[in-house]
Amino acid sequence: MTEYVSVGPARHEPVVDVAAEDHSHRRIWWWLLLVGPGLMVMLADSDAGSVITAAQSGAQYRYQLVACQLALIPILYVVQEITVRLGLVTGRGHGALIRSVFGLPWGLVSAVTLFVACVGALITEFAGLAGVGELIGLPRIASIGAPTLALVGLVLAGRYRRVELVGITIGALELLFIPAAIIARPDPHALLSGLAHPVTFSAPYLTLLAANVGAVIMPWMVFYQQGAVIDKDKRGLGLPRALRAARLDTALGAVATQLVMIAVVVAIAATIGTAQPGASLNTVGDIATGLIPFFGRDAAIWLFGLGMIGASVVAALVVALAGAWGLSEVLGWRHSLNDSPNCAVGFYTLAVVGTLIGAVLVLVWPNLVQLSVEVEVMNACLLPIVLGFLLALERKALPERLRMRGAWRVVTYLLSGLVIVLGLYTIVQTFIGG
């Protein structure tokens, strides 16, 4: 804010309102203070498996599943917003809160299943990186070994702010899918038609719809964001301001990740889905190879290759930390990235061991596509447990004034129920089809 005062017949100089400027800086600071956990976890949600699922959607049903991706924005927000409230109000991570409210046995059930799910997710992410390596002729040992060492080094270096900055920076490579969608030149009329007719009542369509929905809420997302809003420095913020900032962060992340997913659906629908309807795209190589006639070899490999690297690396980082946070919380170990490895030996050991297990399995497993499918089925099996605990904690661990009420509560329960039902449908269809 600036005012002008007369200091002579024809001279005016600005007088800076220092108090107002300082207030403005403080306001920007507290808004930025918690922005990060939601954006990072949402970028991780658009991981390798999700990108391949979106590509399948565009190839087989063109633009029909764009509406589904739009509808998933509020689902993502309402579920992750609960984790934000639980973390900021109680000051405890998700695993510690389950142990406190439901007891150690249930805490161990949640933490062990989470850790298994995290190892499975790491397999998916490293499989995505292996696929990118194959595109450019790198042996699997190089395409997996180098990222693994980098991730382990970043985690062991500690400091939440550093990890978050690196994660979001690399995850931003996913945004390359957006120019890919623009370059593909989608037909506006076909896009509008797909939005107007979003449902096809056939088993293959419903299975793919369930896969899209079931991949939205991962167990590690809940544990990561609740731990991250606690680990991130929030000194000087009152609870109302902290909640507003974290909710904004979560909303921005939900929109960003679904824009990425929509971009993938549109890019594939406008190219492979139009020229080769029903094409099967199970790997990064399938997608890039299918795009070469439309984008050229270099553009196809670089746009989707770099986008997949961003998706896989940020997801691997988030997943490794989520598993370590959850199990450490339940076991009562120190579990902050702001502690040194010497002070939180168990936490850092879990993060490193989980990462190494995922990397080694991808190095030795011959069929990465089948391995990734089995991981997605396992995640779907865990959805009822994760969302059940989350909704129960919202009712038991929060003071009444901060619980969901009325229409908001009804909508949240309905959306969570939809995710659970479609996740279970995925399991049934997988076993029937297998």
NUDRENSE-61407 format. One record per residue (C-alpha): residue number from 1; residue in three letters; x, y, z. Coordinates in pm, 1 decimal. Example, Ala and Ser with C-alpha at 12.3 -4.5 7.8 and 13.67 -1.06 7.14 Angstrom:
<sites>
[site 1; ala; [1230.0; -450.0; 780.0]]
[site 2; ser; [1367.0; -106.0; 714.0]]
</sites>
This chain:
<sites>
[site 1; met; [0.0; 0.0; 0.0]]
[site 2; thr; [144.2; 339.3; -98.9]]
[site 3; glu; [38.5; 697.0; -14.1]]
[site 4; tyr; [169.5; 1022.3; -164.3]]
[site 5; val; [230.4; 1335.7; 45.1]]
[site 6; ser; [325.8; 1681.8; -74.6]]
[site 7; val; [683.7; 1783.6; 9.3]]
[site 8; gly; [715.5; 2087.1; -215.9]]
[site 9; pro; [548.4; 2286.1; -491.3]]
[site 10; ala; [599.3; 2027.3; -763.6]]
[site 11; arg; [750.4; 1724.1; -597.2]]
[site 12; his; [584.8; 1404.6; -468.3]]
[site 13; glu; [762.8; 1106.0; -317.3]]
[site 14; pro; [616.8; 774.9; -208.7]]
[site 15; val; [586.4; 689.3; 158.1]]
[site 16; val; [568.9; 314.8; 207.2]]
[site 17; asp; [318.7; 184.1; 459.3]]
[site 18; val; [557.5; -61.2; 630.6]]
[site 19; ala; [289.8; -209.9; 857.3]]
[site 20; ala; [58.6; -292.2; 567.2]]
[site 21; glu; [344.1; -436.4; 360.8]]
[site 22; asp; [458.3; -649.5; 653.5]]
[site 23; his; [101.9; -774.7; 703.1]]
[site 24; ser; [85.1; -866.2; 334.0]]
[site 25; his; [411.4; -1060.4; 358.6]]
[site 26; arg; [289.6; -1246.5; 666.4]]
[site 27; arg; [-34.3; -1334.5; 491.0]]
[site 28; ile; [151.4; -1478.0; 191.5]]
[site 29; trp; [383.6; -1663.5; 427.6]]
[site 30; trp; [113.4; -1846.6; 620.4]]
[site 31; trp; [-67.8; -1938.0; 299.6]]
[site 32; leu; [253.4; -2089.4; 165.1]]
[site 33; leu; [345.9; -2252.4; 494.7]]
[site 34; leu; [121.7; -2556.3; 452.0]]
[site 35; val; [89.2; -2560.7; 73.7]]
[site 36; gly; [283.9; -2863.3; -39.2]]
[site 37; pro; [170.0; -3187.3; 128.4]]
[site 38; gly; [-159.7; -3193.6; -61.0]]
[site 39; leu; [-5.1; -3098.9; -393.7]]
[site 40; met; [273.2; -3354.7; -354.8]]
[site 41; val; [47.5; -3643.0; -255.5]]
[site 42; met; [-192.8; -3563.2; -539.3]]
[site 43; leu; [87.7; -3554.2; -796.0]]
[site 44; ala; [190.6; -3892.1; -660.5]]
[site 45; asp; [-167.3; -4013.2; -712.5]]
[site 46; ser; [-113.0; -3977.1; -1089.3]]
[site 47; asp; [142.2; -4255.5; -1071.8]]
[site 48; ala; [255.3; -4503.9; -1334.7]]
[site 49; gly; [-42.9; -4735.6; -1287.4]]
[site 50; ser; [-290.6; -4447.6; -1301.6]]
[site 51; val; [-137.0; -4308.3; -1620.9]]
[site 52; ile; [-157.5; -4648.6; -1791.7]]
[site 53; thr; [-520.5; -4685.5; -1675.4]]
[site 54; ala; [-603.2; -4341.5; -1818.9]]
[site 55; ala; [-431.6; -4436.2; -2146.3]]
[site 56; gln; [-640.5; -4754.1; -2166.2]]
[site 57; ser; [-950.9; -4543.0; -2107.6]]
[site 58; gly; [-871.7; -4314.5; -2400.2]]
[site 59; ala; [-777.0; -4599.7; -2632.3]]
[site 60; gln; [-1084.0; -4811.8; -2566.3]]
[site 61; tyr; [-1359.9; -4557.1; -2498.1]]
[site 62; arg; [-1211.2; -4234.6; -2631.4]]
[site 63; tyr; [-1356.3; -3938.6; -2438.2]]
[site 64; gln; [-1628.4; -4115.6; -2240.4]]
[site 65; leu; [-1419.3; -4147.8; -1924.1]]
[site 66; val; [-1325.0; -3778.2; -1915.7]]
[site 67; ala; [-1643.8; -3718.5; -1715.0]]
[site 68; cys; [-1529.9; -3982.9; -1467.0]]
[site 69; gln; [-1198.8; -3801.4; -1418.0]]
[site 70; leu; [-1384.1; -3476.1; -1350.9]]
[site 71; ala; [-1613.7; -3648.0; -1100.3]]
[site 72; leu; [-1311.3; -3782.6; -913.5]]
[site 73; ile; [-1196.4; -3431.8; -814.0]]
[site 74; pro; [-1448.1; -3396.5; -527.0]]
[site 75; ile; [-1390.7; -3758.9; -421.6]]
[site 76; leu; [-1018.9; -3692.6; -386.4]]
[site 77; tyr; [-1081.9; -3371.7; -198.2]]
[site 78; val; [-1336.0; -3493.7; 56.7]]
[site 79; val; [-1130.5; -3798.8; 154.9]]
[site 80; gln; [-796.0; -3620.5; 184.3]]
[site 81; glu; [-954.6; -3323.1; 361.5]]
[site 82; ile; [-1043.4; -3558.4; 647.4]]
[site 83; thr; [-677.4; -3655.6; 680.8]]
[site 84; val; [-582.2; -3287.5; 696.8]]
[site 85; arg; [-825.8; -3220.5; 981.1]]
[site 86; leu; [-718.5; -3530.5; 1171.5]]
[site 87; gly; [-350.4; -3436.7; 1144.0]]
[site 88; leu; [-378.6; -3069.1; 1231.1]]
[site 89; val; [-633.6; -3105.9; 1511.1]]
[site 90; thr; [-482.1; -3407.3; 1688.8]]
[site 91; gly; [-115.3; -3352.4; 1602.7]]
[site 92; arg; [-82.0; -3725.1; 1537.3]]
[site 93; gly; [-14.1; -3929.0; 1226.9]]
[site 94; his; [-269.9; -4175.3; 1095.0]]
[site 95; gly; [-103.1; -4485.6; 1240.6]]
[site 96; ala; [-56.1; -4327.7; 1584.2]]
[site 97; leu; [-417.5; -4213.7; 1584.1]]
[site 98; ile; [-550.1; -4561.1; 1498.9]]
[site 99; arg; [-340.8; -4707.6; 1781.2]]
[site 100; ser; [-462.9; -4442.6; 2025.1]]
[site 101; val; [-832.1; -4480.5; 1941.4]]
[site 102; phe; [-864.5; -4850.0; 1854.4]]
[site 103; gly; [-565.4; -5007.9; 2032.1]]
[site 104; leu; [-232.7; -5160.7; 1932.6]]
[site 105; pro; [-366.8; -5472.2; 1750.3]]
[site 106; trp; [-573.1; -5265.5; 1508.4]]
[site 107; gly; [-285.5; -5023.9; 1472.7]]
[site 108; leu; [-57.8; -5308.9; 1370.7]]
[site 109; val; [-317.1; -5439.4; 1122.7]]
[site 110; ser; [-338.6; -5100.2; 955.4]]
[site 111; ala; [37.9; -5040.6; 956.6]]
[site 112; val; [142.9; -5382.3; 827.8]]
[site 113; thr; [-115.1; -5379.3; 547.5]]
[site 114; leu; [-3.9; -5026.0; 463.9]]
[site 115; phe; [361.0; -5129.1; 442.2]]
[site 116; val; [274.7; -5422.3; 214.2]]
[site 117; ala; [68.2; -5188.9; -4.3]]
[site 118; cys; [359.1; -4944.4; -17.8]]
[site 119; val; [601.7; -5210.3; -134.5]]
[site 120; gly; [346.7; -5307.8; -398.7]]
[site 121; ala; [310.1; -4945.7; -509.0]]
[site 122; leu; [687.5; -4907.3; -528.4]]
[site 123; ile; [693.0; -5206.5; -762.6]]
[site 124; thr; [447.9; -5024.3; -990.8]]
[site 125; glu; [653.8; -4703.4; -988.2]]
[site 126; phe; [984.0; -4879.9; -1059.0]]
[site 127; ala; [811.2; -5078.5; -1334.2]]
[site 128; gly; [716.0; -4744.9; -1491.8]]
[site 129; leu; [1076.9; -4627.8; -1473.8]]
[site 130; ala; [1193.9; -4957.3; -1624.6]]
[site 131; gly; [950.9; -4899.0; -1912.1]]
[site 132; val; [1096.2; -4555.0; -1979.6]]
[site 133; gly; [1445.0; -4706.0; -1973.7]]
[site 134; glu; [1346.5; -4964.9; -2231.8]]
[site 135; leu; [1222.6; -4685.7; -2460.4]]
[site 136; ile; [1565.3; -4525.1; -2475.6]]
[site 137; gly; [1765.0; -4847.1; -2465.2]]
[site 138; leu; [1879.0; -4841.1; -2102.2]]
[site 139; pro; [1926.8; -5174.9; -1924.6]]
[site 140; arg; [1694.0; -5231.1; -1630.6]]
[site 141; ile; [1981.6; -5213.5; -1380.6]]
[site 142; ala; [2048.6; -4852.1; -1489.4]]
[site 143; ser; [1689.1; -4730.8; -1519.1]]
[site 144; ile; [1608.5; -4872.9; -1174.2]]
[site 145; gly; [1945.2; -4843.3; -998.5]]
[site 146; ala; [2004.5; -4471.9; -1052.0]]
[site 147; pro; [1659.1; -4354.7; -930.3]]
[site 148; thr; [1679.4; -4592.4; -633.3]]
[site 149; leu; [2011.1; -4449.0; -519.1]]
[site 150; ala; [1883.8; -4094.2; -568.9]]
[site 151; leu; [1565.7; -4161.8; -368.1]]
[site 152; val; [1757.5; -4328.1; -84.2]]
[site 153; gly; [2004.5; -4038.8; -73.8]]
[site 154; leu; [1724.9; -3779.5; -66.5]]
[site 155; val; [1542.1; -3957.1; 216.0]]
[site 156; leu; [1857.1; -4003.7; 425.3]]
[site 157; ala; [1945.9; -3636.2; 378.6]]
[site 158; gly; [1631.9; -3559.3; 579.2]]
[site 159; arg; [1448.8; -3228.0; 619.5]]
[site 160; tyr; [1085.9; -3228.4; 515.2]]
[site 161; arg; [1109.0; -2901.7; 321.8]]
[site 162; arg; [1392.2; -3032.5; 104.6]]
[site 163; val; [1210.2; -3356.9; 28.1]]
[site 164; glu; [890.9; -3172.4; -58.7]]
[site 165; leu; [1064.8; -2922.8; -287.7]]
[site 166; val; [1244.2; -3197.3; -480.1]]
[site 167; gly; [930.1; -3411.8; -498.0]]
[site 168; ile; [706.1; -3137.1; -634.3]]
[site 169; thr; [973.8; -3021.1; -880.8]]
[site 170; ile; [1016.3; -3368.9; -1028.6]]
[site 171; gly; [643.9; -3441.2; -1009.7]]
[site 172; ala; [579.0; -3129.1; -1217.1]]
[site 173; leu; [714.1; -3322.5; -1517.7]]
[site 174; glu; [368.3; -3481.2; -1528.1]]
[site 175; leu; [241.3; -3150.6; -1663.8]]
[site 176; leu; [405.3; -3245.6; -1994.9]]
[site 177; phe; [99.1; -3462.2; -2055.1]]
[site 178; ile; [-102.6; -3141.0; -2095.1]]
[site 179; pro; [85.9; -3007.7; -2402.1]]
[site 180; ala; [70.8; -3363.5; -2538.1]]
[site 181; ala; [-308.5; -3342.6; -2522.4]]
[site 182; ile; [-303.4; -3006.1; -2700.7]]
[site 183; ile; [-65.8; -3127.8; -2972.1]]
[site 184; ala; [-297.3; -3426.5; -3029.9]]
[site 185; arg; [-569.5; -3182.1; -3148.2]]
[site 186; pro; [-877.7; -3349.3; -3000.4]]
[site 187; asp; [-1202.6; -3317.3; -3191.9]]
[site 188; pro; [-1424.6; -3076.9; -2988.4]]
[site 189; his; [-1745.6; -3240.9; -3109.1]]
[site 190; ala; [-1623.4; -3589.5; -3016.5]]
[site 191; leu; [-1509.5; -3459.6; -2676.4]]
[site 192; leu; [-1849.3; -3302.4; -2605.4]]
[site 193; ser; [-2021.4; -3620.6; -2720.0]]
[site 194; gly; [-1809.9; -3824.3; -2479.1]]
[site 195; leu; [-1898.0; -3587.6; -2194.8]]
[site 196; ala; [-2267.0; -3609.8; -2283.4]]
[site 197; his; [-2263.9; -3993.1; -2292.1]]
[site 198; pro; [-2024.8; -4092.4; -2011.6]]
[site 199; val; [-2164.9; -4438.9; -1938.3]]
[site 200; thr; [-2172.7; -4762.2; -2135.9]]
[site 201; phe; [-2343.0; -5054.8; -1962.9]]
[site 202; ser; [-2101.6; -5331.8; -2048.6]]
[site 203; ala; [-1873.4; -5541.9; -1830.7]]
[site 204; pro; [-1546.6; -5418.9; -1991.0]]
[site 205; tyr; [-1649.4; -5054.0; -1954.3]]
[site 206; leu; [-1759.5; -5094.9; -1592.4]]
[site 207; thr; [-1436.8; -5276.7; -1511.9]]
[site 208; leu; [-1230.5; -4991.2; -1656.0]]
[site 209; leu; [-1449.7; -4737.9; -1473.8]]
[site 210; ala; [-1390.0; -4926.8; -1150.4]]
[site 211; ala; [-1015.4; -4931.5; -1219.0]]
[site 212; asn; [-1015.1; -4552.9; -1261.8]]
[site 213; val; [-1210.6; -4495.0; -941.6]]
[site 214; gly; [-1036.5; -4765.7; -739.4]]
[site 215; ala; [-696.3; -4617.0; -819.2]]
[site 216; val; [-790.1; -4276.2; -681.3]]
[site 217; ile; [-767.3; -4332.7; -307.6]]
[site 218; met; [-453.6; -4526.8; -221.0]]
[site 219; pro; [-377.5; -4633.0; 138.8]]
[site 220; trp; [-46.2; -4450.2; 134.8]]
[site 221; met; [-210.1; -4118.3; 39.2]]
[site 222; val; [-397.6; -4101.0; 368.5]]
[site 223; phe; [-92.8; -4186.9; 580.5]]
[site 224; tyr; [139.5; -3956.5; 386.8]]
[site 225; gln; [-65.6; -3637.4; 395.0]]
[site 226; gln; [-157.3; -3673.1; 762.3]]
[site 227; gly; [207.8; -3721.9; 852.5]]
[site 228; ala; [326.7; -3447.4; 620.1]]
[site 229; val; [102.5; -3168.9; 754.5]]
[site 230; ile; [245.0; -3248.2; 1098.3]]
[site 231; asp; [607.1; -3272.1; 984.1]]
[site 232; lys; [590.3; -2946.0; 792.9]]
[site 233; asp; [675.2; -2641.6; 1001.8]]
[site 234; lys; [354.4; -2458.2; 1098.5]]
[site 235; arg; [472.8; -2226.4; 1374.7]]
[site 236; gly; [275.9; -1903.9; 1401.2]]
[site 237; leu; [-40.9; -2046.7; 1248.2]]
[site 238; gly; [-360.0; -2082.6; 1442.5]]
[site 239; leu; [-579.2; -2384.3; 1370.7]]
[site 240; pro; [-837.3; -2198.2; 1156.3]]
[site 241; arg; [-566.4; -2052.5; 931.1]]
[site 242; ala; [-377.4; -2380.2; 913.7]]
[site 243; leu; [-693.7; -2565.1; 810.4]]
[site 244; arg; [-776.0; -2309.2; 542.6]]
[site 245; ala; [-426.1; -2326.7; 395.9]]
[site 246; ala; [-420.0; -2708.2; 402.8]]
[site 247; arg; [-765.5; -2731.7; 245.8]]
[site 248; leu; [-658.2; -2496.4; -33.2]]
[site 249; asp; [-346.6; -2707.9; -84.7]]
[site 250; thr; [-559.7; -3023.5; -105.8]]
[site 251; ala; [-805.5; -2866.0; -348.5]]
[site 252; leu; [-526.2; -2740.2; -577.2]]
[site 253; gly; [-367.9; -3083.6; -574.0]]
[site 254; ala; [-697.1; -3260.1; -654.3]]
[site 255; val; [-754.1; -3033.7; -954.7]]
[site 256; ala; [-392.4; -3063.6; -1075.8]]
[site 257; thr; [-377.6; -3442.7; -1064.7]]
[site 258; gln; [-708.7; -3482.7; -1244.7]]
[site 259; leu; [-604.9; -3234.6; -1514.8]]
[site 260; val; [-304.4; -3459.3; -1573.6]]
[site 261; met; [-527.4; -3766.2; -1596.5]]
[site 262; ile; [-769.9; -3592.2; -1831.0]]
[site 263; ala; [-477.1; -3485.7; -2049.4]]
[site 264; val; [-365.7; -3848.2; -2081.9]]
[site 265; val; [-716.9; -3966.5; -2170.1]]
[site 266; val; [-759.7; -3688.3; -2428.5]]
[site 267; ala; [-413.4; -3733.0; -2585.7]]
[site 268; ile; [-467.8; -4106.1; -2635.6]]
[site 269; ala; [-832.3; -4070.7; -2741.0]]
[site 270; ala; [-742.6; -3816.2; -3009.3]]
[site 271; thr; [-466.8; -4035.9; -3152.4]]
[site 272; ile; [-456.0; -4408.7; -3081.1]]
[site 273; gly; [-822.0; -4423.0; -2976.7]]
[site 274; thr; [-926.3; -4270.3; -3309.2]]
[site 275; ala; [-691.6; -4461.7; -3537.4]]
[site 276; gln; [-687.8; -4795.2; -3351.0]]
[site 277; pro; [-1003.6; -4817.0; -3137.0]]
[site 278; gly; [-973.7; -5070.5; -2858.5]]
[site 279; ala; [-593.3; -5091.1; -2870.7]]
[site 280; ser; [-436.9; -5255.4; -2566.7]]
[site 281; leu; [-186.4; -5028.6; -2388.9]]
[site 282; asn; [-30.6; -5217.0; -2098.6]]
[site 283; thr; [311.0; -5051.7; -2077.3]]
[site 284; val; [486.1; -4720.0; -2127.4]]
[site 285; gly; [636.1; -4865.7; -2444.9]]
[site 286; asp; [291.3; -4949.2; -2582.3]]
[site 287; ile; [178.1; -4590.4; -2528.3]]
[site 288; ala; [489.0; -4425.3; -2674.9]]
[site 289; thr; [500.8; -4662.3; -2973.7]]
[site 290; gly; [134.1; -4599.3; -3046.2]]
[site 291; leu; [191.2; -4222.7; -3041.7]]
[site 292; ile; [490.7; -4221.2; -3278.1]]
[site 293; pro; [279.0; -4197.3; -3598.9]]
[site 294; phe; [106.6; -3887.2; -3458.7]]
[site 295; phe; [380.1; -3705.5; -3264.2]]
[site 296; gly; [698.8; -3838.1; -3420.9]]
[site 297; arg; [941.3; -4062.7; -3237.2]]
[site 298; asp; [1128.9; -3800.6; -3036.4]]
[site 299; ala; [820.7; -3611.0; -2917.1]]
[site 300; ala; [635.1; -3931.4; -2828.7]]
[site 301; ile; [924.3; -4066.1; -2624.7]]
[site 302; trp; [1016.9; -3740.2; -2454.4]]
[site 303; leu; [666.0; -3619.7; -2368.6]]
[site 304; phe; [543.0; -3948.9; -2229.9]]
[site 305; gly; [881.6; -4063.3; -2105.9]]
[site 306; leu; [950.9; -3752.3; -1898.3]]
[site 307; gly; [588.6; -3738.6; -1783.2]]
[site 308; met; [612.5; -4097.1; -1663.1]]
[site 309; ile; [942.4; -4025.5; -1486.3]]
[site 310; gly; [776.8; -3740.1; -1297.2]]
[site 311; ala; [477.2; -3955.2; -1206.4]]
[site 312; ser; [684.0; -4254.3; -1095.6]]
[site 313; val; [954.7; -4072.8; -898.5]]
[site 314; val; [725.9; -3848.6; -692.3]]
[site 315; ala; [497.8; -4144.7; -620.9]]
[site 316; ala; [792.3; -4363.5; -515.2]]
[site 317; leu; [911.5; -4091.8; -277.1]]
[site 318; val; [567.7; -4040.8; -123.4]]
[site 319; val; [500.5; -4414.4; -93.5]]
[site 320; ala; [834.1; -4493.2; 75.3]]
[site 321; leu; [778.5; -4220.7; 334.9]]
[site 322; ala; [412.8; -4310.7; 392.6]]
[site 323; gly; [499.1; -4671.4; 474.7]]
[site 324; ala; [775.9; -4566.3; 711.6]]
[site 325; trp; [555.7; -4306.1; 880.1]]
[site 326; gly; [264.4; -4544.5; 933.7]]
[site 327; leu; [460.4; -4835.0; 1080.8]]
[site 328; ser; [686.3; -4611.1; 1291.4]]
[site 329; glu; [384.9; -4428.4; 1437.1]]
[site 330; val; [217.5; -4749.9; 1546.5]]
[site 331; leu; [540.5; -4889.5; 1694.4]]
[site 332; gly; [604.2; -4565.0; 1882.0]]
[site 333; trp; [931.2; -4485.9; 1705.0]]
[site 334; arg; [1055.7; -4136.3; 1621.6]]
[site 335; his; [931.4; -4065.0; 1272.1]]
[site 336; ser; [1012.8; -3716.0; 1149.7]]
[site 337; leu; [1213.5; -3618.4; 844.0]]
[site 338; asn; [1335.3; -3329.1; 1054.5]]
[site 339; asp; [1515.0; -3579.9; 1280.3]]
[site 340; ser; [1853.5; -3710.0; 1169.8]]
[site 341; pro; [1889.6; -4078.0; 1074.2]]
[site 342; asn; [2081.6; -4128.8; 1400.4]]
[site 343; cys; [1779.0; -4009.5; 1600.1]]
[site 344; ala; [1511.1; -4193.9; 1398.4]]
[site 345; val; [1689.7; -4512.6; 1294.6]]
[site 346; gly; [1376.0; -4726.6; 1259.3]]
[site 347; phe; [1188.4; -4470.0; 1048.1]]
[site 348; tyr; [1471.2; -4419.0; 799.6]]
[site 349; thr; [1544.5; -4792.8; 788.4]]
[site 350; leu; [1184.0; -4870.1; 692.8]]
[site 351; ala; [1186.0; -4605.5; 417.1]]
[site 352; val; [1511.5; -4734.8; 269.7]]
[site 353; val; [1424.5; -5105.3; 301.7]]
[site 354; gly; [1084.1; -5057.3; 139.7]]
[site 355; thr; [1243.3; -4871.4; -152.0]]
[site 356; leu; [1508.8; -5139.0; -200.0]]
[site 357; ile; [1257.3; -5425.2; -189.2]]
[site 358; gly; [1045.2; -5261.9; -460.4]]
[site 359; ala; [1349.4; -5196.1; -678.3]]
[site 360; val; [1491.4; -5547.2; -641.5]]
[site 361; leu; [1159.0; -5715.8; -722.8]]
[site 362; val; [1131.5; -5514.3; -1046.1]]
[site 363; leu; [1489.7; -5602.9; -1135.8]]
[site 364; val; [1428.7; -5977.4; -1107.1]]
[site 365; trp; [1060.9; -6012.0; -1204.4]]
[site 366; pro; [1015.1; -6106.9; -1571.4]]
[site 367; asn; [652.6; -5997.1; -1631.0]]
[site 368; leu; [611.1; -5641.6; -1503.3]]
[site 369; val; [262.1; -5596.8; -1651.3]]
[site 370; gln; [118.3; -5890.4; -1457.7]]
[site 371; leu; [301.6; -5779.8; -1144.6]]
[site 372; ser; [149.4; -5430.6; -1170.2]]
[site 373; val; [-201.8; -5572.1; -1219.1]]
[site 374; glu; [-166.6; -5785.3; -906.1]]
[site 375; val; [-54.6; -5477.9; -709.8]]
[site 376; glu; [-365.4; -5283.9; -821.0]]
[site 377; val; [-588.0; -5571.8; -706.0]]
[site 378; met; [-415.1; -5573.4; -367.1]]
[site 379; asn; [-472.8; -5197.7; -330.0]]
[site 380; ala; [-841.6; -5246.0; -410.8]]
[site 381; cys; [-862.6; -5510.4; -135.9]]
[site 382; leu; [-732.1; -5257.3; 116.1]]
[site 383; leu; [-975.9; -4977.1; 28.1]]
[site 384; pro; [-1253.5; -5082.6; 269.2]]
[site 385; ile; [-1003.2; -5103.4; 555.8]]
[site 386; val; [-842.0; -4766.4; 486.0]]
[site 387; leu; [-1161.7; -4569.9; 430.4]]
[site 388; gly; [-1334.9; -4748.6; 717.2]]
[site 389; phe; [-1064.5; -4640.9; 963.4]]
[site 390; leu; [-1060.5; -4288.7; 818.4]]
[site 391; leu; [-1434.3; -4232.7; 859.3]]
[site 392; ala; [-1436.6; -4391.0; 1205.2]]
[site 393; leu; [-1151.2; -4167.9; 1321.7]]
[site 394; glu; [-1331.7; -3861.4; 1192.3]]
[site 395; arg; [-1621.7; -3943.7; 1425.6]]
[site 396; lys; [-1417.0; -4053.0; 1727.9]]
[site 397; ala; [-1094.8; -3850.2; 1730.4]]
[site 398; leu; [-1219.5; -3501.8; 1642.9]]
[site 399; pro; [-1411.0; -3265.0; 1871.3]]
[site 400; glu; [-1775.9; -3237.4; 1775.4]]
[site 401; arg; [-1743.4; -2885.9; 1635.8]]
[site 402; leu; [-1487.7; -3005.7; 1378.1]]
[site 403; arg; [-1674.6; -3315.7; 1258.6]]
[site 404; met; [-1869.2; -3340.0; 934.0]]
[site 405; arg; [-2234.9; -3254.1; 956.4]]
[site 406; gly; [-2548.2; -3261.8; 746.7]]
[site 407; ala; [-2515.1; -3275.1; 369.0]]
[site 408; trp; [-2134.3; -3266.4; 380.5]]
[site 409; arg; [-2125.9; -3584.2; 588.1]]
[site 410; val; [-2382.6; -3758.5; 365.6]]
[site 411; val; [-2192.4; -3670.2; 47.1]]
[site 412; thr; [-1861.4; -3787.0; 195.1]]
[site 413; tyr; [-2006.5; -4121.9; 301.7]]
[site 414; leu; [-2172.7; -4172.9; -37.2]]
[site 415; leu; [-1854.0; -4093.4; -229.7]]
[site 416; ser; [-1642.3; -4313.0; -2.3]]
[site 417; gly; [-1895.6; -4593.4; -43.1]]
[site 418; leu; [-1876.0; -4556.3; -420.7]]
[site 419; val; [-1497.5; -4589.8; -412.5]]
[site 420; ile; [-1521.6; -4901.4; -195.0]]
[site 421; val; [-1787.8; -5066.2; -411.9]]
[site 422; leu; [-1602.1; -5003.1; -735.5]]
[site 423; gly; [-1277.3; -5120.6; -578.8]]
[site 424; leu; [-1444.8; -5445.6; -477.0]]
[site 425; tyr; [-1594.3; -5474.9; -826.0]]
[site 426; thr; [-1241.8; -5455.9; -965.4]]
[site 427; ile; [-1136.8; -5746.2; -744.3]]
[site 428; val; [-1433.8; -5961.2; -846.8]]
[site 429; gln; [-1384.3; -5892.6; -1217.5]]
[site 430; thr; [-1011.0; -5962.2; -1191.2]]
[site 431; phe; [-1061.0; -6299.3; -1028.8]]
[site 432; ile; [-1346.0; -6395.5; -1265.3]]
[site 433; gly; [-1144.5; -6288.0; -1567.0]]
[site 434; gly; [-829.7; -6456.0; -1434.4]]
</sites>
